[in-house]
């Protein structure tokens, strides 16, 4: 995906432009339903522990051509995770990346999940784990 500007436009703010190199590899997109009164957590687990993947997920009412990246104008919420530049106090990071806080209250949504390589990583094997918890 050559144009990542959708991610840091003021109406989106999924991840900052300063982190764009973490999302410059090939993108693989998935989508799934997020039922009302539920929470979703998505984790990408690279089969090669040295492979540097990033992940993002955003919520929309219904997935359509108008709300698939890079032609994304807006969404309800977006979460992203990538390799940290600095250590975070009291936390450690391994080779997995997880996005949390994908939440539906009274209305169901759909979630688009993007898995991408960092720093131009174009290929690699991984597993995608999706946890759905009813509230």
N, C-alpha and C positions, 0 to 999 in steps of 0.2 A: 504494500500500500504506500504509494509515493506521497500522498498528501495526508498528513496527520493533524492538520490545523483544526479539524473538528473537535479534537480532544481538549484544546485549551481556549476555545472561544468562550466569551463571557457567558453565553447562554448554555454552555455545556460544562466546562471545568471538570473533565474526567481525570486528567493528569496534566501537570504543568509542562510548558514548552521546554523547560530546562531538563526534563527527563525524556525527551523524545528519542534519544539514542537507545533507550531501553525497549523501544517499540518499533524498531526499524527493520526487523526481519519479516519473513512471510507471516501473514495473518490467516488463521483458520477460525471461522465463525460457526457457532452453534446457536440454536435458540430452543427455549423450553418454556413451559407454563409455570407461573408462580401463582398458586391458588390463593384466594382470599384467606386472611388470618393465618399466614404462614411466613416463615423466614427461610432464606436459602444461603448456603455457603458453598463456594466452588473452589476446588484445589486442583492445580496442575502439578503432576508428579513426573518429572523427566526420568526416562529409563537410564540415561547417562547422568550421573550426579553432577558432572561438570558442565552440562548443557545449561545455558543461561536463558531461561524463558521468562516472559512476563505475561500477565493476565489482566483482563478488564472485563467488566460485566455491567450492562446498563438495562434499566427497566423502561419499557414502553407499554402503551395500551395494547396494541396489536402490531406485530412485526409486518412491515411492508417495504417496498422499494424506497419509500420516502424516509425511512428511519434506520437504514442499514449504513454503517460506515463505509466509505468516507462521506457519503451524502447526508449525514446525520445533521439535522437542524437543532433538535432538542430532544430531551428525554426526561423521565421523572427523577432518576438518580443514577449515578455511575460510581463504581468502585474500581480501583486499579491497585496492582501490587507488582513490584519489580525488585531487583536486587538493590539493597540499600547502598548508598554512597558512604555512609558512616554508621558505626555501631549505635544501637539504641539502648539506653540504660535499662537494665533489667530484662532485656529481650535478646534472643539469639535468632539468627536466620539460617535456614538450611537451603537445600536445592529446590524445595517446593515453594509455590506461591499460592496464596489464598485470598479470595475476596469474600467479605462478609457484609452484613447489614443490608442485604437485598430483602426488603420487607414489604408485604402486602397486608393492609389492614382490612377494610370492608370490601375492597374491589380486587379482583384478580388482575394480573399483569402478565406480560411475556418478558423474558429476559434474554438478551443477546450476550453471548459469552465469546470473547476474543482471546485466543492464545497466540502469542507471537514470540519470535526470537528477539533477543536483545543484540544490539551492535551488529545488525545485519545477518544474524543466524537464520539460515534459509531452510534448514531441515533438522529433524530430530524426532525421536519417538517419545511419547508420553502417555500417561493415563489421566483422564479427567474424572474427578470424584465430585459428585453433587450430593449435598446433604439438604434435605428438606424437613423442616420442623414445623408442625402445626402449633399455632399459638392458642 
